[in-house]
């Protein structure tokens, strides 16, 4: 896994609460970004389906997984797969019916 030097200072025991607060803020931002990514992904899927194309582009998904793996190592592969699965979501009923696919 690639190493990242975050250069964090030594932590005193009473600073743990402050550090956890920072982690909580990062987690909130991550969940906000995942929701935003999901919305964009659904818009792309809808556009592709309306044009008669496939819902997903596997070559693009493979590139995303490779990028996460390069940046985060094996955990990046798991994270990329989780994000891709989550962002695919389920087809809205109207789009699925138009394509003849059960949602």
C-alpha positions in Angstrom: 0.0 0.0 0.0 1.4 3.5 -0.8 2.5 5.3 2.3 1.2 8.8 3.0 3.1 11.0 5.4 0.4 12.9 7.2 3.0 14.3 9.6 0.7 14.3 12.6 2.3 15.4 15.9 2.5 13.1 18.9 -0.8 13.0 20.7 -1.3 13.6 24.3 -4.0 11.5 25.9 -6.2 14.5 26.5 -6.0 15.4 22.8 -7.8 12.1 21.8 -11.2 13.8 22.0 -10.0 16.6 19.6 -8.6 14.1 17.2 -11.8 12.0 17.3 -13.8 15.2 16.6 -11.7 15.7 13.4 -12.3 12.1 12.4 -16.0 12.6 12.9 -15.9 15.7 10.6 -14.0 13.8 8.0 -16.5 10.9 8.2 -19.4 13.4 7.7 -17.6 14.8 4.6 -17.1 11.3 3.2 -20.8 10.4 3.6 -21.8 13.7 2.0 -19.4 13.0 -0.9 -20.7 9.4 -1.3 -24.3 10.7 -1.5 -23.2 13.3 -4.1 -21.3 10.7 -6.1 -24.4 8.4 -6.0 -26.6 11.2 -7.4 -24.2 11.9 -10.3 -23.9 8.1 -11.0 -27.7 7.8 -11.1 -27.8 10.7 -13.5 -25.2 9.1 -15.8 -27.1 5.8 -15.7 -30.4 7.4 -16.6 -28.8 9.2 -19.5 -27.1 6.1 -20.8 -30.4 4.1 -20.5 -32.4 6.8 -22.2 -30.0 6.7 -25.2 -30.4 2.9 -25.3 -27.0 2.2 -23.9 -26.0 -0.1 -21.1 -26.5 1.0 -17.5 -22.9 0.6 -16.6 -19.5 0.8 -18.4 -17.4 -2.0 -17.0 -14.1 -0.6 -18.5 -14.7 2.6 -16.6 -15.4 0.7 -13.4 -12.2 -1.3 -13.9 -10.2 2.0 -14.2 -11.8 3.3 -11.0 -10.9 0.1 -9.1 -7.3 0.3 -10.4 -7.0 3.9 -9.3 -8.3 3.1 -5.8 -5.9 0.1 -5.6 -3.0 2.3 -6.7 -3.8 4.9 -4.1 -4.9 2.7 -1.2 -3.7 -0.8 -1.8 -5.9 -3.8 -1.2 -8.3 -1.9 0.9 -8.8 0.5 -2.0 -10.1 -2.4 -4.1 -12.7 -3.2 -1.5 -13.6 0.4 -1.1 -14.0 1.0 -4.8 -16.2 -2.1 -5.2 -18.4 -0.9 -2.3 -18.7 2.5 -3.8 -19.5 1.2 -7.3 -22.1 -1.2 -5.9 -23.7 1.5 -3.8 -23.7 4.1 -6.5 -25.3 1.7 -9.0 -28.3 1.5 -6.8 -31.5 0.2 -8.2 -33.1 1.4 -11.4 -36.0 3.8 -10.9 -39.2 1.9 -11.8 -40.0 4.0 -14.8 -36.6 3.6 -16.4 -36.6 -0.2 -15.7 -40.0 -0.6 -17.3 -38.9 1.4 -20.3 -36.0 -1.0 -20.7 -38.1 -4.1 -20.0 -36.1 -4.8 -16.9 -37.6 -5.6 -13.5 -36.4 -3.1 -10.9 
